[in-house]
Amino acid sequence: MENEEQVKQMVFDAINQTGVPPETIIAVGQIAEQAINNKALYPMVQDAAIRSGLAVSEDFTESIDYQLLATLSMLGKAAEQIKSLGGTISA
């Protein structure tokens, strides 16, 4: 349960620090999840994360950063779960 609370806090922090809407976090997370299995989607994740304000270009390396993809995916899943349970995650 403690990890679950930490993940929720990460989602709240991402929203509050960036002002990115939860729906955008969910969408970027979904693309990141797909990119874990399909390397060709990595540039799309980079673009979406940078355009949304969830990341800056310096966050990405030339090689695929699976840890960053997993983090973005986890944020998206957590935001989606909170929304599906009727929780509010707006800034």
C-alpha positions as CSV (number, residue, x, y, z in Angstrom):
1,M,0.0,0.0,0.0
2,E,2.9,2.4,0.7
3,N,4.1,2.0,-2.9
4,E,0.6,2.8,-4.1
5,E,0.5,6.0,-2.1
6,Q,4.0,6.9,-3.5
7,V,2.8,6.4,-7.0
8,K,-0.3,8.5,-6.4
9,Q,2.0,11.2,-5.0
10,M,4.1,11.0,-8.1
11,V,1.0,11.6,-10.2
12,F,-0.1,14.6,-8.1
13,D,3.5,16.0,-8.2
14,A,3.7,15.6,-12.0
15,I,0.4,17.5,-12.4
16,N,1.2,20.2,-9.9
17,Q,4.8,20.8,-11.1
18,T,4.0,20.7,-14.8
19,G,0.4,21.7,-15.0
20,V,-0.1,18.8,-17.4
21,P,-3.7,17.6,-17.5
22,P,-4.3,14.0,-16.3
23,E,-5.6,13.0,-19.7
24,T,-2.2,14.0,-21.2
25,I,-0.3,12.0,-18.6
26,I,-2.5,9.0,-19.4
27,A,-1.9,9.4,-23.2
28,V,1.9,9.8,-22.9
29,G,1.9,6.8,-20.5
30,Q,0.1,4.7,-23.1
31,I,2.5,5.6,-25.8
32,A,5.5,4.8,-23.5
33,E,4.0,1.4,-22.7
34,Q,3.8,0.6,-26.4
35,A,7.3,1.9,-26.9
36,I,8.7,-0.6,-24.4
37,N,7.8,-3.3,-26.8
38,N,8.2,-1.4,-30.1
39,K,11.5,0.6,-30.3
40,A,10.2,2.5,-33.4
41,L,7.8,4.4,-31.1
42,Y,10.5,5.9,-28.9
43,P,10.7,9.1,-31.0
44,M,7.0,9.5,-30.6
45,V,7.3,9.2,-26.8
46,Q,10.1,11.8,-26.8
47,D,8.0,14.2,-28.8
48,A,4.8,13.7,-26.8
49,A,6.6,14.0,-23.4
50,I,8.5,17.1,-24.4
51,R,5.5,18.8,-26.0
52,S,3.3,18.0,-23.0
53,G,5.9,19.3,-20.5
54,L,6.4,16.0,-18.8
55,A,10.0,15.9,-19.9
56,V,12.7,18.0,-21.5
57,S,15.0,16.9,-24.3
58,E,17.8,16.4,-21.9
59,D,15.8,13.7,-20.2
60,F,16.2,11.5,-23.3
61,T,19.4,9.7,-24.4
62,E,20.2,8.6,-27.9
63,S,19.6,5.0,-26.9
64,I,16.3,3.9,-25.6
65,D,15.9,4.7,-21.9
66,Y,13.6,1.9,-20.6
67,Q,13.6,3.3,-17.1
68,L,12.2,6.6,-18.3
69,L,9.6,4.7,-20.5
70,A,8.6,2.6,-17.4
71,T,8.3,5.7,-15.3
72,L,6.1,7.5,-17.9
73,S,4.0,4.3,-18.3
74,M,3.6,3.9,-14.6
75,L,2.5,7.6,-14.2
76,G,0.0,7.1,-17.0
77,K,-1.4,3.9,-15.5
78,A,-1.7,5.5,-12.0
79,A,-3.4,8.6,-13.4
80,E,-5.8,6.3,-15.3
81,Q,-6.5,4.2,-12.2
82,I,-7.2,7.2,-10.0
83,K,-9.6,8.6,-12.6
84,S,-11.4,5.3,-13.0
85,L,-11.9,5.1,-9.2
86,G,-13.5,8.5,-9.3
87,G,-10.6,10.3,-7.7
88,T,-9.7,13.8,-8.6
89,I,-6.1,14.5,-9.6
90,S,-6.4,18.0,-10.9
91,A,-3.8,20.6,-9.9
